[in-house]
Amino acid sequence: MELTNKAIGIDFGGTSIKFGVVIGKQIIAEAPPILPKNHPKPNDLIQAIADTCKSLVEKHPDIQAIGCGVPGFVDTPTGLIHNLTNVPGWIDIPLRDLLSQKTGLPCIVENDANAMGVAEWKLGAGAGFQHLVCLTLGTGVGGAIIVNNQLVRGAKFVAGELGQTSIHYNGRVGAYNNPGALEDYVGNNEFAADAQQAYFESGIEKTLDDCSPAALDAAATAGCEIAIACWDDFARKLACTLANCCWLLNPEAFVIGGGLSKAGDTLFKPLRKHLAAQLSPPFRDHLQIIPAKFSNEAGIIGCSVLALESLDS
């Protein structure tokens, strides 16, 4: 893969689909996002995606490939999307082949958290590590695992779904009937609801908007003891999953991105404390916990990297 080559990276979200023309780690051009709600039928949405890609190719005719990251289960070798839980009607859609036929360019389709992880591992905060775990914290929790300098996809290409790992065998039941799923405790909505309850128990009424991660970060920074305690509890829950990863995979580092990671030391300081308490020195002393570098651009960059790498395979 040459870092001077161009590819289109697509970040397929439930509310918007974003496009970028990428060289290396630089997004040099973008197209207006597409709103899935305006294209309720999969075929219509795929055509809109293809048309946007073709408009980018007209301006950048040396684009060599397309990579699309989606928040769902993907058969990576064939580019078949098994399902997208946040976009109705997307079941067993051969997105790779359809996009390739409509654009004339080679395409790959990858899980969006894996794409984020590839961007950070190849070009971002995780560059240089051979054993790495990447997480993205937002409405849900996504993950990507790198072992021996290889992305781990698993037998059916769903490895790395750290948000579905359990932190309590008798806990809240997740979307896949798995009790104690991490993202049912540390997702944006769950974090806000738990914080609202903590304030209520202290005799303070707050709206859910008052308990957004950004609001809780500001409150903790200002010294609010309730907000500080909420972040400490959040970090303790997240540390449980990270500790499990350490004992299972023995990574060199964790790279953490997504909206919640923007809290900086408000999150990372208690997270390092709680994780260290659950590990023995051989694991703990070398381990790094690092904020992601690319923020919202990670998916687009990672998809472009994977698309260009597929040309060499």
Summary of the structure (lengths in Angstrom):
residues: 313
radius of gyration: 19.9
end to end distance: 10.0
largest distance: 61.7
contacts: 1106
relative contact order: 0.15
helix: 44%
strand: 24%
